[in-house]
Amino acid sequence: MKIIVWLAALLLALYLAACTYMFVQQRAIVFNPSQDDVSLAVDRVPRAINVALATADGETLQAWWVAPAAGKPVYLYLHGNAGNLVGSFTQPTARAERFAGLTLDGAGLLALSWRGFGGSSGSPSEAGFLLDADTALAWVRQQTPDSSVILFGESLGTGVATQLAAREQFAALILDSPFTSVVNVGAERYPWLPVKLLSKDHFDSISQAANIREPVMIQHCVDDDVVPYAMGQQLYAALASNEKLFRTVEGRCHVPSIFPQLPLLRELETRFTQ
């Protein structure tokens, strides 16, 4: 009996140690930034310049800015959890290529480098990212007050985009590989952990869905090994928007190529921008 009690106590101690480790390390797991200064790579996107944005809490954010042609909208782009504006570690140039595609027809772009990423100061957190997004939106509206703004969230960036779109009005909202919440993603990946109790950052998109009424387009890979395809479907079903489209991408991928999506985006630009 003593051996059983001792083993149970040992297992409990190991479990609590694992929980403590995951609690302490969670932001290193969720956020995986590249520290390479993106201001040195801005020439990867035609017409782009690097700008520095000052947040209300004293951080300085790097961003790439492409001014829109007359009558064209501006994309406010919120990137994912890894790498920097050039690309992620698995797709090292994919984001810069996306930005070039988005702006090819004269559309504008502000691609924000989150705090702690790519030359921006500070440390990543959900609260910090929300402030970063507010800062970027205010800057875009100041620069081009007569341009429509299309909000584009990628992967982790969709968790900020949904919160921003729930309280601000945009010409359209694009969500690439979105989740219901980071907590739900974590619970699927670590079913043995009390993820909800341990999580500092929730990025709870599903709770914002009833307040999102602008036109929405979602794209998601069927076999997404980072964010389950079913989560994108669940978020789509919960959106209050009367104008919404779900684009399924076949195969195994996460954040698929934007180029097959461009005709749909051009249609959105024409239909919903002024």
Secondary structure as GFF3:
##gff-version 3
##sequence-region A 1 274
A	DSSP	alpha_helix	2	30	.	.	.	ID=ss1
A	DSSP	beta_strand	32	33	.	.	.	ID=ss2
A	DSSP	three_ten_helix	38	44	.	.	.	ID=ss3
A	DSSP	beta_strand	49	54	.	.	.	ID=ss4
A	DSSP	beta_strand	60	66	.	.	.	ID=ss5
A	DSSP	beta_strand	74	78	.	.	.	ID=ss6
A	DSSP	beta_strand	82	83	.	.	.	ID=ss7
A	DSSP	alpha_helix	94	102	.	.	.	ID=ss8
A	DSSP	beta_strand	108	112	.	.	.	ID=ss9
A	DSSP	alpha_helix	126	143	.	.	.	ID=ss10
A	DSSP	beta_strand	149	154	.	.	.	ID=ss11
A	DSSP	alpha_helix	156	167	.	.	.	ID=ss12
A	DSSP	beta_strand	172	176	.	.	.	ID=ss13
A	DSSP	alpha_helix	182	189	.	.	.	ID=ss14
A	DSSP	alpha_helix	195	198	.	.	.	ID=ss15
A	DSSP	three_ten_helix	206	211	.	.	.	ID=ss16
A	DSSP	beta_strand	216	223	.	.	.	ID=ss17
A	DSSP	alpha_helix	229	238	.	.	.	ID=ss18
A	DSSP	beta_strand	244	252	.	.	.	ID=ss19
A	DSSP	three_ten_helix	259	261	.	.	.	ID=ss20
A	DSSP	alpha_helix	262	272	.	.	.	ID=ss21
###
